[in-house]
Amino acid sequence: MTRRRTPRRRVIRLTTGQEARATCHPYPYRSPVLALDCGATTVLLTSDGKPTLEDLAFARQLVAAATRYALAIESHSTKEIAA
């Protein structure tokens, strides 16, 4: 992971739960939208105009981080079940 070039301005904490959803909305004539719905808060991710190689790189980073997150949740859940 590379170092952040701009200072962090805000941190938003989204707590997942039973109602949390992540959905992708592809469109034929505009950029796709990734929606993260965590109950009272929804975050929409999309590119600014035509998607670029940087947008693709970010999407792949997002996939990798989400996979690691899922594995960590799975590992934590398995430890709780075993206890």
Sequence and secondary structure as in RCSB ss.txt:
>XXXX:A:sequence
MTRRRTPRRRVIRLTTGQEARATCHPYPYRSPVLALDCGATTVLLTSDGKPTLEDLAFARQLVAAATRYALAIES
HSTKEIAA
>XXXX:A:secstr
    SS           TT EEEEE  SSS  EEEEE SS EEEE  SSS  HHHHHHHHHHHHHHHHHHHHHHH
HHHHHHH 
